[in-house]
Amino acid sequence: MLKLLLITLGIVAFAVLLLSAKLIFKGDSRGPMTHIGASKAMRERGIHCVESMDAIERHQLAHRPHAKERKVETSYK
């Protein structure tokens, strides 16, 4: 029983080592960039993350004529 547990633990440790080999041996402490804005194809299409798109739209709304008369609704408080 103990032998089986040690073999299983060794296999799991080896699998974790293989899955994290790029991070360990490359020396870069960061993982792959999965942010939408980091994708070249998304940037070419003009697609950004939701937070960036919201900030851009709020900035554009604030600089329109009569922007101070408009009330910007938010879904969070």
N, CA, C and O atoms as CSV, one atom per row, in Angstrom:
chain,resi,resn,atom,element,x,y,z
A,1,MET,N,N,0.828,-1.196,0.000
A,1,MET,CA,C,0.000,0.000,0.000
A,1,MET,C,C,0.874,1.263,0.000
A,1,MET,O,O,0.607,2.203,-0.749
A,2,LEU,N,N,1.899,1.282,0.826
A,2,LEU,CA,C,2.790,2.431,0.899
A,2,LEU,C,C,3.572,2.596,-0.399
A,2,LEU,O,O,3.831,3.714,-0.846
A,3,LYS,N,N,3.943,1.467,-0.995
A,3,LYS,CA,C,4.676,1.510,-2.251
A,3,LYS,C,C,3.828,2.147,-3.362
A,3,LYS,O,O,4.327,2.953,-4.147
A,4,LEU,N,N,2.563,1.783,-3.416
A,4,LEU,CA,C,1.642,2.345,-4.403
A,4,LEU,C,C,1.457,3.848,-4.180
A,4,LEU,O,O,1.406,4.612,-5.144
A,5,LEU,N,N,1.357,4.271,-2.938
A,5,LEU,CA,C,1.211,5.684,-2.614
A,5,LEU,C,C,2.441,6.473,-3.055
A,5,LEU,O,O,2.305,7.565,-3.607
A,6,LEU,N,N,3.629,5.941,-2.822
A,6,LEU,CA,C,4.862,6.619,-3.221
A,6,LEU,C,C,4.992,6.698,-4.746
A,6,LEU,O,O,5.436,7.711,-5.286
A,7,ILE,N,N,4.604,5.628,-5.426
A,7,ILE,CA,C,4.653,5.633,-6.888
A,7,ILE,C,C,3.674,6.673,-7.446
A,7,ILE,O,O,4.009,7.415,-8.369
A,8,THR,N,N,2.485,6.719,-6.891
A,8,THR,CA,C,1.475,7.697,-7.321
A,8,THR,C,C,1.948,9.119,-7.056
A,8,THR,O,O,1.801,9.995,-7.908
A,9,LEU,N,N,2.507,9.345,-5.891
A,9,LEU,CA,C,3.022,10.664,-5.547
A,9,LEU,C,C,4.158,11.070,-6.487
A,9,LEU,O,O,4.248,12.232,-6.883
A,10,GLY,N,N,5.017,10.127,-6.842
A,10,GLY,CA,C,6.099,10.400,-7.780
A,10,GLY,C,C,5.586,10.754,-9.164
A,10,GLY,O,O,6.107,11.667,-9.805
A,11,ILE,N,N,4.577,10.045,-9.626
A,11,ILE,CA,C,3.993,10.318,-10.945
A,11,ILE,C,C,3.345,11.703,-10.957
A,11,ILE,O,O,3.500,12.452,-11.922
A,12,VAL,N,N,2.626,12.043,-9.899
A,12,VAL,CA,C,1.983,13.359,-9.822
A,12,VAL,C,C,3.043,14.460,-9.772
A,12,VAL,O,O,2.896,15.483,-10.440
A,13,ALA,N,N,4.100,14.267,-8.995
A,13,ALA,CA,C,5.170,15.264,-8.912
A,13,ALA,C,C,5.855,15.442,-10.263
A,13,ALA,O,O,6.176,16.567,-10.646
A,14,PHE,N,N,6.080,14.371,-10.977
A,14,PHE,CA,C,6.689,14.435,-12.300
A,14,PHE,C,C,5.781,15.179,-13.285
A,14,PHE,O,O,6.261,15.969,-14.098
A,15,ALA,N,N,4.474,14.928,-13.209
A,15,ALA,CA,C,3.523,15.605,-14.080
A,15,ALA,C,C,3.506,17.109,-13.797
A,15,ALA,O,O,3.465,17.914,-14.726
A,16,VAL,N,N,3.538,17.484,-12.531
A,16,VAL,CA,C,3.566,18.902,-12.165
A,16,VAL,C,C,4.862,19.537,-12.667
A,16,VAL,O,O,4.849,20.668,-13.153
A,17,LEU,N,N,5.964,18.830,-12.553
A,17,LEU,CA,C,7.246,19.333,-13.039
A,17,LEU,C,C,7.200,19.562,-14.552
A,17,LEU,O,O,7.684,20.584,-15.040
A,18,LEU,N,N,6.631,18.632,-15.280
A,18,LEU,CA,C,6.524,18.796,-16.732
A,18,LEU,C,C,5.599,19.953,-17.112
A,18,LEU,O,O,5.885,20.703,-18.045
A,19,LEU,N,N,4.492,20.093,-16.383
A,19,LEU,CA,C,3.553,21.174,-16.687
A,19,LEU,C,C,4.144,22.553,-16.377
A,19,LEU,O,O,3.785,23.540,-17.020
A,20,SER,N,N,5.043,22.623,-15.400
A,20,SER,CA,C,5.611,23.918,-15.028
A,20,SER,C,C,7.050,24.088,-15.508
A,20,SER,O,O,7.750,24.989,-15.047
A,21,ALA,N,N,7.497,23.240,-16.422
A,21,ALA,CA,C,8.882,23.282,-16.880
A,21,ALA,C,C,9.244,24.619,-17.512
A,21,ALA,O,O,10.342,25.127,-17.288
A,22,LYS,N,N,8.355,25.186,-18.286
A,22,LYS,CA,C,8.645,26.466,-18.939
A,22,LYS,C,C,8.866,27.565,-17.905
A,22,LYS,O,O,9.777,28.381,-18.043
A,23,LEU,N,N,8.036,27.583,-16.876
A,23,LEU,CA,C,8.191,28.596,-15.836
A,23,LEU,C,C,9.461,28.381,-15.021
A,23,LEU,O,O,10.138,29.338,-14.647
A,24,ILE,N,N,9.772,27.135,-14.754
A,24,ILE,CA,C,10.942,26.839,-13.917
A,24,ILE,C,C,12.237,27.110,-14.673
A,24,ILE,O,O,13.124,27.784,-14.149
A,25,PHE,N,N,12.360,26.602,-15.881
A,25,PHE,CA,C,13.629,26.668,-16.595
A,25,PHE,C,C,13.834,27.961,-17.378
A,25,PHE,O,O,14.972,28.344,-17.651
A,26,LYS,N,N,12.764,28.625,-17.736
A,26,LYS,CA,C,12.899,29.887,-18.457
A,26,LYS,C,C,13.373,30.994,-17.523
A,26,LYS,O,O,14.063,31.916,-17.957
A,27,GLY,N,N,13.015,30.913,-16.270
A,27,GLY,CA,C,13.435,31.902,-15.290
A,27,GLY,C,C,12.500,33.084,-15.201
A,27,GLY,O,O,12.697,33.958,-14.358
A,28,ASP,N,N,11.494,33.134,-16.043
A,28,ASP,CA,C,10.513,34.205,-15.994
A,28,ASP,C,C,9.461,33.821,-14.959
A,28,ASP,O,O,8.875,32.742,-15.041
A,29,SER,N,N,9.224,34.678,-14.010
A,29,SER,CA,C,8.302,34.334,-12.932
A,29,SER,C,C,6.837,34.508,-13.336
A,29,SER,O,O,5.944,34.133,-12.577
A,30,ARG,N,N,6.582,35.059,-14.500
A,30,ARG,CA,C,5.213,35.258,-14.948
A,30,ARG,C,C,4.815,34.135,-15.902
A,30,ARG,O,O,5.645,33.568,-16.613
A,31,GLY,N,N,3.548,33.841,-15.892
A,31,GLY,CA,C,3.024,32.850,-16.810
A,31,GLY,C,C,2.685,33.496,-18.143
A,31,GLY,O,O,3.031,34.653,-18.381
A,32,PRO,N,N,2.017,32.762,-19.002
A,32,PRO,CA,C,1.652,33.331,-20.306
A,32,PRO,C,C,0.617,34.440,-20.138
A,32,PRO,O,O,-0.225,34.383,-19.242
A,33,MET,N,N,0.684,35.431,-20.992
A,33,MET,CA,C,-0.254,36.549,-20.929
A,33,MET,C,C,-1.548,36.119,-21.606
A,33,MET,O,O,-1.568,35.851,-22.807
A,34,THR,N,N,-2.620,36.054,-20.839
A,34,THR,CA,C,-3.903,35.620,-21.374
A,34,THR,C,C,-4.895,36.770,-21.484
A,34,THR,O,O,-6.072,36.546,-21.768
A,35,HIS,N,N,-4.438,37.987,-21.264
A,35,HIS,CA,C,-5.304,39.152,-21.349
A,35,HIS,C,C,-5.690,39.402,-22.800
A,35,HIS,O,O,-4.873,39.225,-23.704
A,36,ILE,N,N,-6.910,39.803,-23.019
A,36,ILE,CA,C,-7.395,40.007,-24.383
A,36,ILE,C,C,-6.559,41.046,-25.114
A,36,ILE,O,O,-6.281,40.892,-26.303
A,37,GLY,N,N,-6.159,42.093,-24.422
A,37,GLY,CA,C,-5.382,43.154,-25.040
A,37,GLY,C,C,-4.008,42.714,-25.496
A,37,GLY,O,O,-3.379,43.406,-26.296
A,38,ALA,N,N,-3.525,41.580,-25.011
A,38,ALA,CA,C,-2.212,41.084,-25.399
A,38,ALA,C,C,-2.244,40.317,-26.720
A,38,ALA,O,O,-1.197,40.033,-27.302
A,39,SER,N,N,-3.428,39.987,-27.185
A,39,SER,CA,C,-3.571,39.225,-28.421
A,39,SER,C,C,-3.475,40.155,-29.624
A,39,SER,O,O,-4.212,41.137,-29.717
A,40,LYS,N,N,-2.576,39.848,-30.533
A,40,LYS,CA,C,-2.384,40.672,-31.724
A,40,LYS,C,C,-3.648,40.680,-32.586
A,40,LYS,O,O,-4.029,41.724,-33.116
A,41,ALA,N,N,-4.292,39.535,-32.725
A,41,ALA,CA,C,-5.502,39.443,-33.550
A,41,ALA,C,C,-6.627,40.300,-32.971
A,41,ALA,O,O,-7.368,40.937,-33.720
A,42,MET,N,N,-6.758,40.320,-31.660
A,42,MET,CA,C,-7.802,41.134,-31.037
A,42,MET,C,C,-7.497,42.625,-31.189
A,42,MET,O,O,-8.404,43.423,-31.426
A,43,ARG,N,N,-6.235,42.999,-31.054
A,43,ARG,CA,C,-5.861,44.413,-31.223
A,43,ARG,C,C,-6.137,44.873,-32.645
A,43,ARG,O,O,-6.591,45.999,-32.852
A,44,GLU,N,N,-5.868,44.019,-33.630
A,44,GLU,CA,C,-6.129,44.378,-35.025
A,44,GLU,C,C,-7.615,44.601,-35.280
A,44,GLU,O,O,-7.991,45.415,-36.124
A,45,ARG,N,N,-8.455,43.877,-34.551
A,45,ARG,CA,C,-9.903,44.029,-34.704
A,45,ARG,C,C,-10.458,45.166,-33.846
A,45,ARG,O,O,-11.635,45.510,-33.953
A,46,GLY,N,N,-9.609,45.750,-32.995
A,46,GLY,CA,C,-10.054,46.846,-32.133
A,46,GLY,C,C,-10.809,46.376,-30.911
A,46,GLY,O,O,-11.587,47.134,-30.332
A,47,ILE,N,N,-10.589,45.131,-30.509
A,47,ILE,CA,C,-11.278,44.566,-29.354
A,47,ILE,C,C,-10.367,44.670,-28.142
A,47,ILE,O,O,-9.201,44.278,-28.187
A,48,HIS,N,N,-10.920,45.205,-27.055
A,48,HIS,CA,C,-10.185,45.347,-25.801
A,48,HIS,C,C,-10.954,44.622,-24.716
A,48,HIS,O,O,-12.044,44.101,-24.954
A,49,CYS,N,N,-10.380,44.592,-23.517
A,49,CYS,CA,C,-11.095,43.989,-22.401
A,49,CYS,C,C,-12.251,44.895,-21.999
A,49,CYS,O,O,-12.282,46.063,-22.386
A,50,VAL,N,N,-13.182,44.383,-21.246
A,50,VAL,CA,C,-14.380,45.118,-20.866
A,50,VAL,C,C,-14.021,46.374,-20.081
A,50,VAL,O,O,-14.609,47.432,-20.301
A,51,GLU,N,N,-13.066,46.266,-19.173
A,51,GLU,CA,C,-12.687,47.417,-18.360
A,51,GLU,C,C,-12.093,48.529,-19.224
A,51,GLU,O,O,-12.395,49.703,-19.009
A,52,SER,N,N,-11.262,48.176,-20.187
A,52,SER,CA,C,-10.675,49.178,-21.074
A,52,SER,C,C,-11.738,49.814,-21.957
A,52,SER,O,O,-11.747,51.031,-22.145
A,53,MET,N,N,-12.627,49.001,-22.493
A,53,MET,CA,C,-13.689,49.526,-23.351
A,53,MET,C,C,-14.593,50.474,-22.559
A,53,MET,O,O,-15.005,51.514,-23.073
A,54,ASP,N,N,-14.899,50.117,-21.316
A,54,ASP,CA,C,-15.735,50.965,-20.475
A,54,ASP,C,C,-15.049,52.299,-20.197
A,54,ASP,O,O,-15.689,53.349,-20.256
A,55,ALA,N,N,-13.762,52.263,-19.896
A,55,ALA,CA,C,-13.014,53.495,-19.632
A,55,ALA,C,C,-12.963,54.383,-20.871
A,55,ALA,O,O,-13.093,55.602,-20.759
A,56,ILE,N,N,-12.777,53.795,-22.042
A,56,ILE,CA,C,-12.738,54.562,-23.293
A,56,ILE,C,C,-14.089,55.222,-23.548
A,56,ILE,O,O,-14.148,56.400,-23.900
A,57,GLU,N,N,-15.173,54.468,-23.371
A,57,GLU,CA,C,-16.506,55.017,-23.617
A,57,GLU,C,C,-16.858,56.106,-22.614
A,57,GLU,O,O,-17.472,57.104,-22.990
A,58,ARG,N,N,-16.486,55.942,-21.354
A,58,ARG,CA,C,-16.748,56.979,-20.351
A,58,ARG,C,C,-15.955,58.248,-20.674
A,58,ARG,O,O,-16.461,59.358,-20.507
A,59,HIS,N,N,-14.719,58.081,-21.134
A,59,HIS,CA,C,-13.906,59.235,-21.502
A,59,HIS,C,C,-14.535,59.979,-22.687
A,59,HIS,O,O,-14.595,61.208,-22.692
A,60,GLN,N,N,-14.998,59.234,-23.678
A,60,GLN,CA,C,-15.633,59.849,-24.838
A,60,GLN,C,C,-16.932,60.545,-24.447
A,60,GLN,O,O,-17.236,61.623,-24.959
A,61,LEU,N,N,-17.699,59.938,-23.544
A,61,LEU,CA,C,-18.958,60.521,-23.104
A,61,LEU,C,C,-18.713,61.813,-22.334
A,61,LEU,O,O,-19.472,62.772,-22.472
A,62,ALA,N,N,-17.666,61.840,-21.532
A,62,ALA,CA,C,-17.372,63.024,-20.723
A,62,ALA,C,C,-16.926,64.202,-21.576
A,62,ALA,O,O,-17.068,65.350,-21.153
A,63,HIS,N,N,-16.395,63.951,-22.761
A,63,HIS,CA,C,-15.896,65.028,-23.608
A,63,HIS,C,C,-16.861,65.430,-24.722
A,63,HIS,O,O,-16.487,66.182,-25.622
A,64,ARG,N,N,-18.068,64.947,-24.669
A,64,ARG,CA,C,-19.089,65.357,-25.629
A,64,ARG,C,C,-19.722,66.659,-25.160
A,64,ARG,O,O,-19.690,66.967,-23.968
A,65,PRO,N,N,-20.294,67.424,-26.077
A,65,PRO,CA,C,-21.013,68.635,-25.650
A,65,PRO,C,C,-22.171,68.273,-24.726
A,65,PRO,O,O,-22.836,67.256,-24.920
A,66,HIS,N,N,-22.397,69.086,-23.754
A,66,HIS,CA,C,-23.467,68.906,-22.769
A,66,HIS,C,C,-23.287,67.631,-21.950
A,66,HIS,O,O,-24.268,67.053,-21.483
A,67,ALA,N,N,-22.058,67.194,-21.774
A,67,ALA,CA,C,-21.803,65.956,-21.038
A,67,ALA,C,C,-22.149,66.103,-19.573
A,67,ALA,O,O,-22.504,65.121,-18.921
A,68,LYS,N,N,-22.052,67.316,-19.039
A,68,LYS,CA,C,-22.336,67.508,-17.619
A,68,LYS,C,C,-23.814,67.388,-17.314
A,68,LYS,O,O,-24.196,67.162,-16.166
A,69,GLU,N,N,-24.646,67.535,-18.325
A,69,GLU,CA,C,-26.080,67.411,-18.112
A,69,GLU,C,C,-26.516,65.953,-18.093
A,69,GLU,O,O,-27.583,65.632,-17.571
A,70,ARG,N,N,-25.712,65.081,-18.648
A,70,ARG,CA,C,-26.055,63.663,-18.713
A,70,ARG,C,C,-25.641,62.975,-17.433
A,70,ARG,O,O,-24.628,63.317,-16.822
A,71,LYS,N,N,-26.427,62.014,-17.041
A,71,LYS,CA,C,-26.102,61.220,-15.871
A,71,LYS,C,C,-25.661,59.847,-16.365
A,71,LYS,O,O,-26.381,59.196,-17.122
A,72,VAL,N,N,-24.494,59.411,-15.945
A,72,VAL,CA,C,-23.972,58.126,-16.369
A,72,VAL,C,C,-24.412,57.083,-15.353
A,72,VAL,O,O,-24.056,57.156,-14.176
A,73,GLU,N,N,-25.179,56.126,-15.815
A,73,GLU,CA,C,-25.662,55.058,-14.936
A,73,GLU,C,C,-24.592,53.991,-14.791
A,73,GLU,O,O,-23.930,53.635,-15.765
A,74,THR,N,N,-24.421,53.486,-13.594
A,74,THR,CA,C,-23.499,52.382,-13.361
A,74,THR,C,C,-24.248,51.235,-12.722
A,74,THR,O,O,-25.211,51.451,-11.988
A,75,SER,N,N,-23.825,50.047,-12.987
A,75,SER,CA,C,-24.485,48.877,-12.429
A,75,SER,C,C,-23.911,48.499,-11.076
A,75,SER,O,O,-24.435,47.608,-10.407
A,76,TYR,N,N,-22.861,49.153,-10.675
A,76,TYR,CA,C,-22.245,48.869,-9.375
A,76,TYR,C,C,-22.268,50.116,-8.522
A,76,TYR,O,O,-22.390,51.226,-9.040
A,77,LYS,N,N,-22.154,49.944,-7.245
A,77,LYS,CA,C,-22.145,51.097,-6.340
A,77,LYS,C,C,-21.056,50.961,-5.330
A,77,LYS,O,O,-20.889,51.836,-4.480
